[in-house]
Structures are given as structure tokens and as C-alpha cells.
Amino acid sequence: MSDIREKALQYHSEPVPGKISIELTKPAETVNDLALAYSPGVAEPVREIAADPNNAYKYTAKGNMVAVISNGTAILGLGNLGPLASKPVMEGKALLFKRFAGLDSIDIEVKHRTTEDFINTVENIADTFGGINLEDIKAPECFEIEKALIERCSVPVFHDDQHGTAIVTAAGMLNALEIQGKKLKDALIVCLGAGAAAIACMELLIKCGAQREHIYMLDRKGVIHTRRDDLNEYKMLFANNTDKRTLQDVIEEADVFVGVSGPDLLAPEDLKLMADKPVVFACSNPDPEIKPEVANAARNDLIMATGRSDYPNQVNNVLCFPFIFRGALDVRATAINDEMKIAAVNAIRAIAKEPVPEEVLSASGESSLEFGKDYIIPKPMDPRLLPRVARAVAEAAVASGVAQIEMPENYML
């Protein structure tokens, strides 16, 4: 661990501090260049934008710029460490936007007293950007924040901890159930965890065909049920009218386990209670609810995914969020709606069923990969993700009426 610590600190501090910088896209070498870049030439695009705000997309970097915004109240698995401590994570997100989708991104860490303060701050700067990616904001405030900003902002707002996790989970889940010979609409699902990611995952699975009454969600106090009086409005959506109270009660004969909670909370004995051919997504990071080697020792008929790169089937948000924003920004979408999210789910899961390019095998350190129990979702380095997911999202934005321009001709082909 100390070796990782030293390498990580060195990576972030050398040769210059941080992970992102700004580059110029226009020449600035001569007096004439500067006259065009600033005064007096800059007055011309100013007048054009004042006359028509859409001209900001023509004359500025707005259309290729995403803001990554946090208040640091739920940093990775580290908790509420404050806005400034979240900056390395937000810079990392900006790095991923640039590396995987060519999107410029800047991180913004917000200090605030109330939720309304945060919402107002983001609303007031939103028009600077083509899109807003919210990150590491604790539940339940994150739900209120995202809802308000979607209503108030004219650019797409997306809380990746919720929806990025949900999209990749749904893509992998649908493929895993297909391999196991099961259908999502029939699956009995246990979700251990009731925070932002858990609720978003279950809501998207429902939109993909799962039955709400087939879902049992648990928080630190056990099963979320209708006779509890300590539930917020988001947990209430998953309150079952049931006498079952514990994980052991609900996991018996379950087809699916989704963990977004904490390490080692699913025991081998619990796993053995599940139905034949179960699907287990143990996504607590860095340590899953049950380690794959422990799960596979307990039974040999399961398909398993985690949030880790050193096991098969990594549920990694980078499989979707750069490409969702790429597609959304390229048609100037005003929102990222359910149609766009489901289009991303279907595009991601389709890629996993196709032959894997040699370059992906090489980057992944694999000799072969084939659609099956150890390969249900693509690898993050798969170059097919950008064109396929971005195009699917852009098409869905146009079809659902949130795009402000038509798709460019031959887009991502």
C-alpha cells in the first residue's frame, strides 16, 4: 500500500502539480494575432453572441467544454472531506473526459452553506459550459441538487455517481442475465445499499424492464419496508410491504445481488441461498461485498462483476460518461434524458457481444476475450465505445426532442 501511496503522490505532483492544463487553439505569436484574439478583434464575436446566444457555440469553446463540479461531501469511499480535498478526483474526471472523448473539462469545487447556495452557484455559471457533470455529492442532497439544476439550466446536467453507475450496471446486468438464461422482468433483485448509486441503478433497471415489486433494497438498518418511519422520499420508492427484515431473509432464491455498500457484507453462506445461476454485482470499492475468489469457491454457477480492474467484469463509469457527454454536446442537447441513458445501455452491451479487437486484448493484458461469464461488458480501452455510444446517445437526443441541432452528417461513422 505504501508503494501505491508514493507512486500516486509522485504522479500527482511531478513534473508539474495536477493532471490538467489549458492549451491554446489559435496562434498568438504576432501583434496581428493578439489583435484578433483580444482587442479590438474580439469585439466582433461579442456582438454576434449578444445578438444570438447560440453563436457562443460558433465562436467559443462552450460546445466542447464540460464542468466537473463537486462540494466534496462524498469523495470516492472517503466520505465528506470538503470541496478542496475533492479537487484531485475532479481533475481526474477532467482527464478522463479528454482522454476518452476529446472533451475539454475544468473542475470546480464549491463551498456553500445550504443546498440552495450550491444550486444557485452552479446555475449562475452553467451557461459558460456545454454540459455539467456533478460528482461526489452525498445523498439525499444530490437528488435535490440534480433535479433543480436540470430544471434551471439550459445545458445537460448529469450526476455521474448516480447515472453513470446505473448505465454500466444495467448494460452488464442485462448481458449477464441473458447468459444465465434469465429475463430482467422475472428477476428477484436484492440491492445492498440505498444511496445515490443504488437508487439510480434500481430506477434504471426498472426502466429497462425490472419489476419494482421484485426489488428488495437494504440500508444500514436492514430491509427498506413500508412500516419504517425513518425513510426519505427516495428510499420510500423502494419500501416493500413485507415481513422480511434481513439480508438473509431477502436473498433466499434471489436471482440478482447488487452491492453498493461496503466490504465483505455478503457472506458465502448468503450467496448459497440464492437461486440457481445467480448474478452478483459486488461493486463496493476498493473492496467488494464479497471477493470473487470467495464467491467462486462457494458456488460455480454464478456470474460476478466488481468495481475493480484486477477482476473480470469491471463496472467502470468510464465506459459511458465521456461518450454520453460527447453525443449530447455534439447535438447541443438541453438534457440527458432516459431515452439517451437507455440508448447508452444498449450500445455498451452490444459491443460486448462482438469480436474483441487485438488492440483491446493487448491493452487489457488478455490473450482472448469472448462474450460469456467473464466478459459481459467491454473494457474501458475499447475504441468502439466512443463512436458507438456517442452516436446512440446523439440519435436518442434528436429522436426525443432535446437536441437543438440535427446530427452532423456521417456522425461518428
C-alpha positions in Angstrom: 0.0 0.0 0.0 2.8 2.4 0.8 4.3 1.8 -2.6 0.9 2.8 -4.2 0.8 5.8 -2.0 4.2 7.1 -3.0 3.6 6.4 -6.7 0.2 8.2 -6.6 1.6 11.2 -4.8 4.5 11.4 -7.2 2.2 11.0 -10.2 0.1 14.0 -9.0 3.0 16.2 -8.1 5.6 15.7 -10.9 6.7 17.0 -13.3 4.1 19.7 -12.6 1.3 19.6 -9.9 -2.1 18.3 -11.0 -3.4 16.4 -14.0 -4.8 19.0 -16.4 -3.7 22.2 -18.1 -5.0 24.7 -20.7 -3.7 24.8 -24.3 -4.2 27.4 -27.0 -6.1 26.6 -30.1 -5.3 29.7 -32.1 -2.0 31.4 -32.9 -0.8 34.1 -30.6 2.7 34.9 -31.9 2.3 38.3 -33.6 0.7 41.7 -33.0 -1.9 40.8 -35.5 -2.7 37.5 -33.7 -3.2 39.4 -30.5 -5.4 42.0 -32.2 -7.7 39.2 -33.3 -7.5 37.2 -30.1 -8.2 40.2 -27.9 -8.8 43.9 -28.5 -10.0 45.1 -31.0 -10.9 41.9 -32.9 -12.7 40.1 -30.0 -15.4 42.7 -30.1 -16.8 41.1 -33.3 -17.8 37.7 -31.8 -19.0 39.5 -28.7 -21.5 41.4 -30.9 -22.5 38.2 -32.7 -23.2 36.4 -29.4 -25.1 39.3 -27.9 -27.3 39.2 -31.0 -27.8 35.4 -30.8 -26.6 33.4 -27.8 -26.3 30.3 -29.9 -23.3 31.9 -31.6 -21.4 31.1 -28.5 -21.1 27.6 -29.9 -19.6 29.0 -33.1 -17.2 31.4 -31.7 -16.1 30.0 -28.3 -15.1 26.6 -26.8 -18.5 26.3 -25.0 -19.7 23.4 -27.1 -16.7 21.2 -26.2 -16.4 22.1 -22.6 -17.7 20.2 -19.5 -17.6 21.5 -16.0 -16.9 18.8 -13.3 -18.5 20.2 -10.1 -18.4 18.9 -6.5 -18.8 20.0 -3.0 -16.7 17.1 -1.7 -19.4 15.6 0.6 -19.0 12.1 -0.7 -15.5 11.7 -2.1 -15.0 8.2 -3.5 -15.1 5.9 -0.5 -13.5 8.5 1.8 -16.6 10.5 2.8 -17.1 14.2 3.4 -13.7 15.7 3.3 -14.7 19.1 1.8 -14.5 20.8 -1.6 -10.8 21.3 -1.8 -9.9 17.7 -1.0 -12.2 16.6 -3.9 -10.0 18.5 -6.4 -7.8 15.6 -7.4 -10.8 13.5 -8.1 -12.4 16.2 -10.2 -9.2 16.8 -12.1 -9.1 13.0 -12.7 -12.6 13.2 -14.2 -11.5 16.0 -16.4 -8.5 13.8 -17.5 -10.9 11.0 -18.4 -13.2 13.3 -20.4 -10.2 14.5 -22.5 -8.6 11.0 -22.8 -11.6 9.1 -23.9 -13.9 11.7 -25.7 -11.7 14.6 -26.6 -13.8 16.9 -24.4 -12.2 19.8 -22.6 -13.1 19.9 -18.9 -12.5 22.1 -15.9 -13.0 21.2 -12.3 -15.0 23.5 -10.0 -15.1 22.9 -6.2 -17.9 24.8 -4.4 -18.1 25.9 -0.8 -21.6 26.6 0.4 -23.8 26.8 3.5 -27.0 25.4 2.1 -28.1 23.2 -0.7 -29.8 26.2 -2.3 -26.5 28.0 -2.3 -24.8 25.2 -4.2 -27.7 25.1 -6.7 -27.6 28.8 -7.3 -23.8 28.8 -7.8 -23.9 26.1 -10.4 -27.0 27.7 -12.1 -25.3 31.0 -12.3 -22.2 29.7 -14.1 -23.8 26.9 -16.2 -24.1 28.9 -19.5 -20.3 29.0 -19.6 -20.2 25.3 -20.4 -21.7 22.8 -22.9 -22.6 20.5 -20.0 -22.4 20.0 -16.2 -21.1 16.8 -14.6 -21.9 16.6 -10.9 -19.6 14.4 -8.8 -19.1 13.1 -5.2 -22.2 14.8 -3.7 -23.8 12.9 -0.9 -27.4 11.6 -0.8 -30.1 12.7 -0.4 -28.9 16.2 -1.3 -27.6 15.0 -4.6 -31.1 14.2 -5.8 -32.5 17.6 -4.9 -29.4 19.3 -6.5 -29.6 17.5 -9.8 -33.4 17.9 -10.1 -33.2 21.6 -9.5 -30.3 22.1 -11.9 -31.9 20.1 -14.7 -35.0 22.4 -14.3 -33.0 25.6 -14.2 -30.1 25.0 -16.7 -30.3 25.1 -20.5 -27.3 22.7 -20.8 -27.3 19.0 -19.8 -26.7 18.2 -16.1 -25.6 14.7 -15.2 -24.7 13.2 -11.8 -22.3 10.5 -12.8 -22.3 8.8 -9.4 -25.9 8.1 -10.0 -26.5 7.6 -13.7 -23.0 6.6 -14.9 -23.0 3.7 -12.4 -26.6 2.8 -13.3 -25.9 2.7 -17.1 -22.9 0.5 -16.9 -24.6 -1.7 -14.2 -27.7 -2.1 -16.5 -25.6 -3.0 -19.5 -23.7 -5.6 -17.7 -26.7 -6.9 -15.8 -28.8 -7.4 -19.0 -25.9 -9.3 -20.6 -25.3 -11.4 -17.5 -28.9 -12.4 -17.2 -29.0 -13.3 -20.9 -26.0 -15.6 -20.5 -27.7 -17.2 -17.4 -30.9 -17.7 -19.4 -33.0 -15.3 -17.3 -35.1 -12.2 -18.0 -34.9 -9.0 -16.1 -38.7 -8.7 -15.8 -38.7 -12.0 -13.9 -35.6 -11.5 -11.8 -35.8 -11.2 -8.0 -33.2 -8.5 -7.1 -31.5 -7.7 -3.8 -29.8 -4.3 -3.6 -27.5 -3.8 -0.6 -27.1 -0.1 -0.2 -29.6 2.7 -0.6 -27.5 5.8 -1.5 -27.4 7.7 -4.8 -25.8 5.0 -6.9 -28.1 2.2 -5.5 -31.3 4.2 -6.1 -30.2 5.2 -9.6 -29.2 1.7 -10.5 -32.6 0.3 -9.4 -34.6 3.0 -11.2 -32.8 2.4 -14.4 -33.2 -1.3 -14.2 -36.9 -0.7 -13.7 -36.9 1.4 -16.9 -35.1 -1.5 -18.6 -37.8 -4.0 -17.5 -37.3 -5.0 -13.9 -40.4 -5.1 -11.7 -40.3 -2.7 -8.7 -42.1 -5.2 -6.5 -39.3 -7.7 -7.3 -36.6 -5.4 -5.7 -35.6 -5.6 -2.1 -33.3 -2.7 -1.0 -31.4 -2.6 2.3 -29.7 0.2 4.1 -27.7 0.1 7.4 -30.9 -0.7 9.3 -31.9 -3.7 7.1 -34.7 -4.1 4.6 -36.5 -1.0 3.5 -40.2 -1.7 4.2 -43.4 0.2 4.4 -43.6 0.1 8.2 -40.4 2.1 8.8 -40.8 5.7 9.8 -37.2 6.8 9.1 -37.2 6.8 5.3 -36.6 9.8 3.0 -38.8 10.2 -0.1 -36.2 8.4 -2.3 -35.9 5.3 -0.2 -39.7 5.2 0.2 -39.9 4.4 -3.5 -38.4 1.0 -2.7 -40.3 0.2 0.5 -41.7 -3.3 0.3 -44.8 -4.4 2.2 -43.0 -7.4 3.7 -42.2 -9.1 7.0 -38.6 -9.7 5.7 -36.1 -7.7 7.7 -32.5 -9.0 7.0 -30.3 -9.7 4.1 -30.6 -13.5 4.8 -34.4 -13.1 4.6 -34.5 -11.5 1.2 -31.6 -13.2 -0.6 -33.1 -16.6 -0.5 -33.9 -17.6 -4.1 -32.8 -14.2 -5.4 -31.6 -14.1 -9.0 -29.5 -10.9 -8.6 -27.4 -9.3 -5.9 -26.3 -5.7 -6.4 -23.9 -4.3 -3.8 -23.1 -0.6 -3.5 -22.4 -0.6 0.2 -19.2 -1.9 1.9 -16.6 -4.6 2.0 -17.3 -8.2 2.9 -21.0 -7.8 3.7 -22.2 -10.7 1.6 -21.1 -14.0 3.2 -20.6 -17.3 1.3 -23.5 -18.7 3.3 -25.7 -15.8 2.0 -24.6 -16.5 -1.6 -25.5 -20.1 -1.3 -29.1 -19.1 -0.6 -29.5 -17.5 -4.0 -31.3 -19.1 -6.9 -29.6 -21.2 -9.5 -27.3 -19.3 -11.9 -27.3 -16.0 -9.9 -25.8 -12.7 -11.0 -23.7 -10.9 -8.4 -22.5 -7.3 -8.8 -20.4 -6.6 -5.8 -19.3 -3.0 -6.6 -18.1 -1.6 -3.3 -14.7 0.0 -3.9 -11.9 -0.8 -3.3 -13.1 -3.9 -1.5 -16.2 -5.7 -2.8 -19.1 -7.1 -0.7 -17.7 -10.5 -1.5 -14.4 -11.2 -3.2 -14.7 -13.1 -6.5 -12.4 -15.9 -5.3 -14.6 -16.4 -2.2 -17.8 -16.3 -4.3 -16.5 -18.7 -6.9 -15.4 -21.1 -4.2 -18.9 -21.0 -2.7 -20.6 -21.9 -6.0 -19.6 -22.4 -9.6 -22.8 -21.3 -11.4 -22.7 -17.5 -10.9 -21.6 -14.6 -13.0 -19.8 -11.9 -11.0 -18.8 -8.3 -11.5 -17.0 -5.8 -9.3 -15.7 -2.3 -9.5 -12.1 -3.4 -9.7 -9.9 -3.6 -12.7 -8.0 -6.7 -11.4 -11.0 -8.9 -11.7 -13.2 -9.8 -14.8 -16.3 -7.7 -15.5 -15.3 -4.3 -14.1 -18.3 -1.9 -13.6 -16.5 1.3 -14.6 -18.3 4.6 -15.2 -15.7 5.5 -17.8 -17.5 3.1 -20.1 -20.2 5.7 -20.5 -19.9 9.2 -19.1 -17.4 10.6 -21.6 -19.3 9.3 -24.6 -22.7 10.3 -23.3 -21.5 13.9 -23.0 -19.8 13.7 -26.4 -23.1 12.7 -28.1 -25.1 15.2 -26.0 -22.8 18.1 -26.7 -22.5 17.3 -30.4 -26.2 17.8 -31.0 -26.4 20.6 -28.3 -28.8 18.6 -26.1 -30.5 20.5 -23.4 -30.7 17.4 -21.1 -29.6 13.8 -20.8 -32.9 12.0 -20.6 -34.0 8.4 -20.0 -34.0 7.7 -23.7 -30.4 8.7 -24.0 -29.4 6.7 -21.0 -31.1 3.5 -22.3 -29.5 4.1 -25.7 -26.2 4.1 -24.0 -27.0 0.9 -22.1 -27.9 -0.9 -25.4 -24.8 0.4 -27.2 -22.5 -0.7 -24.4 -24.0 -4.2 -24.1 -23.9 -4.7 -27.9 -20.2 -4.1 -28.1 -19.5 -6.9 -25.6 -21.1 -9.4 -27.9 -18.8 -8.7 -30.8 -15.3 -9.9 -31.5 -12.7 -8.1 -29.4 -10.1 -6.1 -31.4 -6.4 -7.1 -30.9 -5.6 -3.7 -29.5 -8.1 -4.1 -26.7 -6.7 -7.5 -25.8 -3.2 -6.1 -25.8 -4.2 -3.1 -23.6 -6.1 -5.4 -21.2 -3.3 -7.9 -20.9 -5.6 -10.7 -22.2 -4.9 -13.4 -24.8 -8.6 -13.7 -25.7 -12.0 -12.3 -24.6 -15.3 -13.7 -25.7 -18.9 -12.9 -24.6 -19.6 -15.1 -21.6 -19.4 -15.2 -17.8 -16.0 -13.5 -17.6 -16.7 -10.9 -20.3 -20.2 -9.2 -20.0 -19.2 -5.6 -20.5 -16.5 -4.0 -22.7 -13.1 -3.0 -21.5 -12.5 0.7 -20.9 -9.8 1.0 -23.5 -12.2 -0.3 -26.3 -12.0 2.3 -29.1 -15.5 1.3 -30.3 -17.1 2.9 -27.2 -16.7 6.5 -28.4 -18.3 6.2 -31.8 -21.0 3.7 -30.9 -22.2 5.2 -27.5 -21.9 8.8 -28.7 -23.9 8.1 -31.8 -26.6 6.2 -30.0 -26.9 9.0 -27.4 -27.0 11.7 -30.1 -29.6 9.8 -32.1 -31.7 9.4 -29.0 -31.4 13.1 -28.2 -32.6 14.0 -31.6 -35.5 11.5 -31.6 -36.6 12.5 -28.1 -36.7 16.2 -28.9 -33.9 17.5 -26.6 -31.3 18.2 -29.4 -31.1 21.8 -30.6 -29.4 20.8 -33.9 -29.5 17.7 -36.2 -26.8 15.1 -36.0 -23.9 16.1 -38.2 -23.8 14.1 -41.5 -21.9 10.8 -41.1 -21.5 11.5 -37.4 -19.1 9.0 -35.8 -19.2 6.7 -38.8 
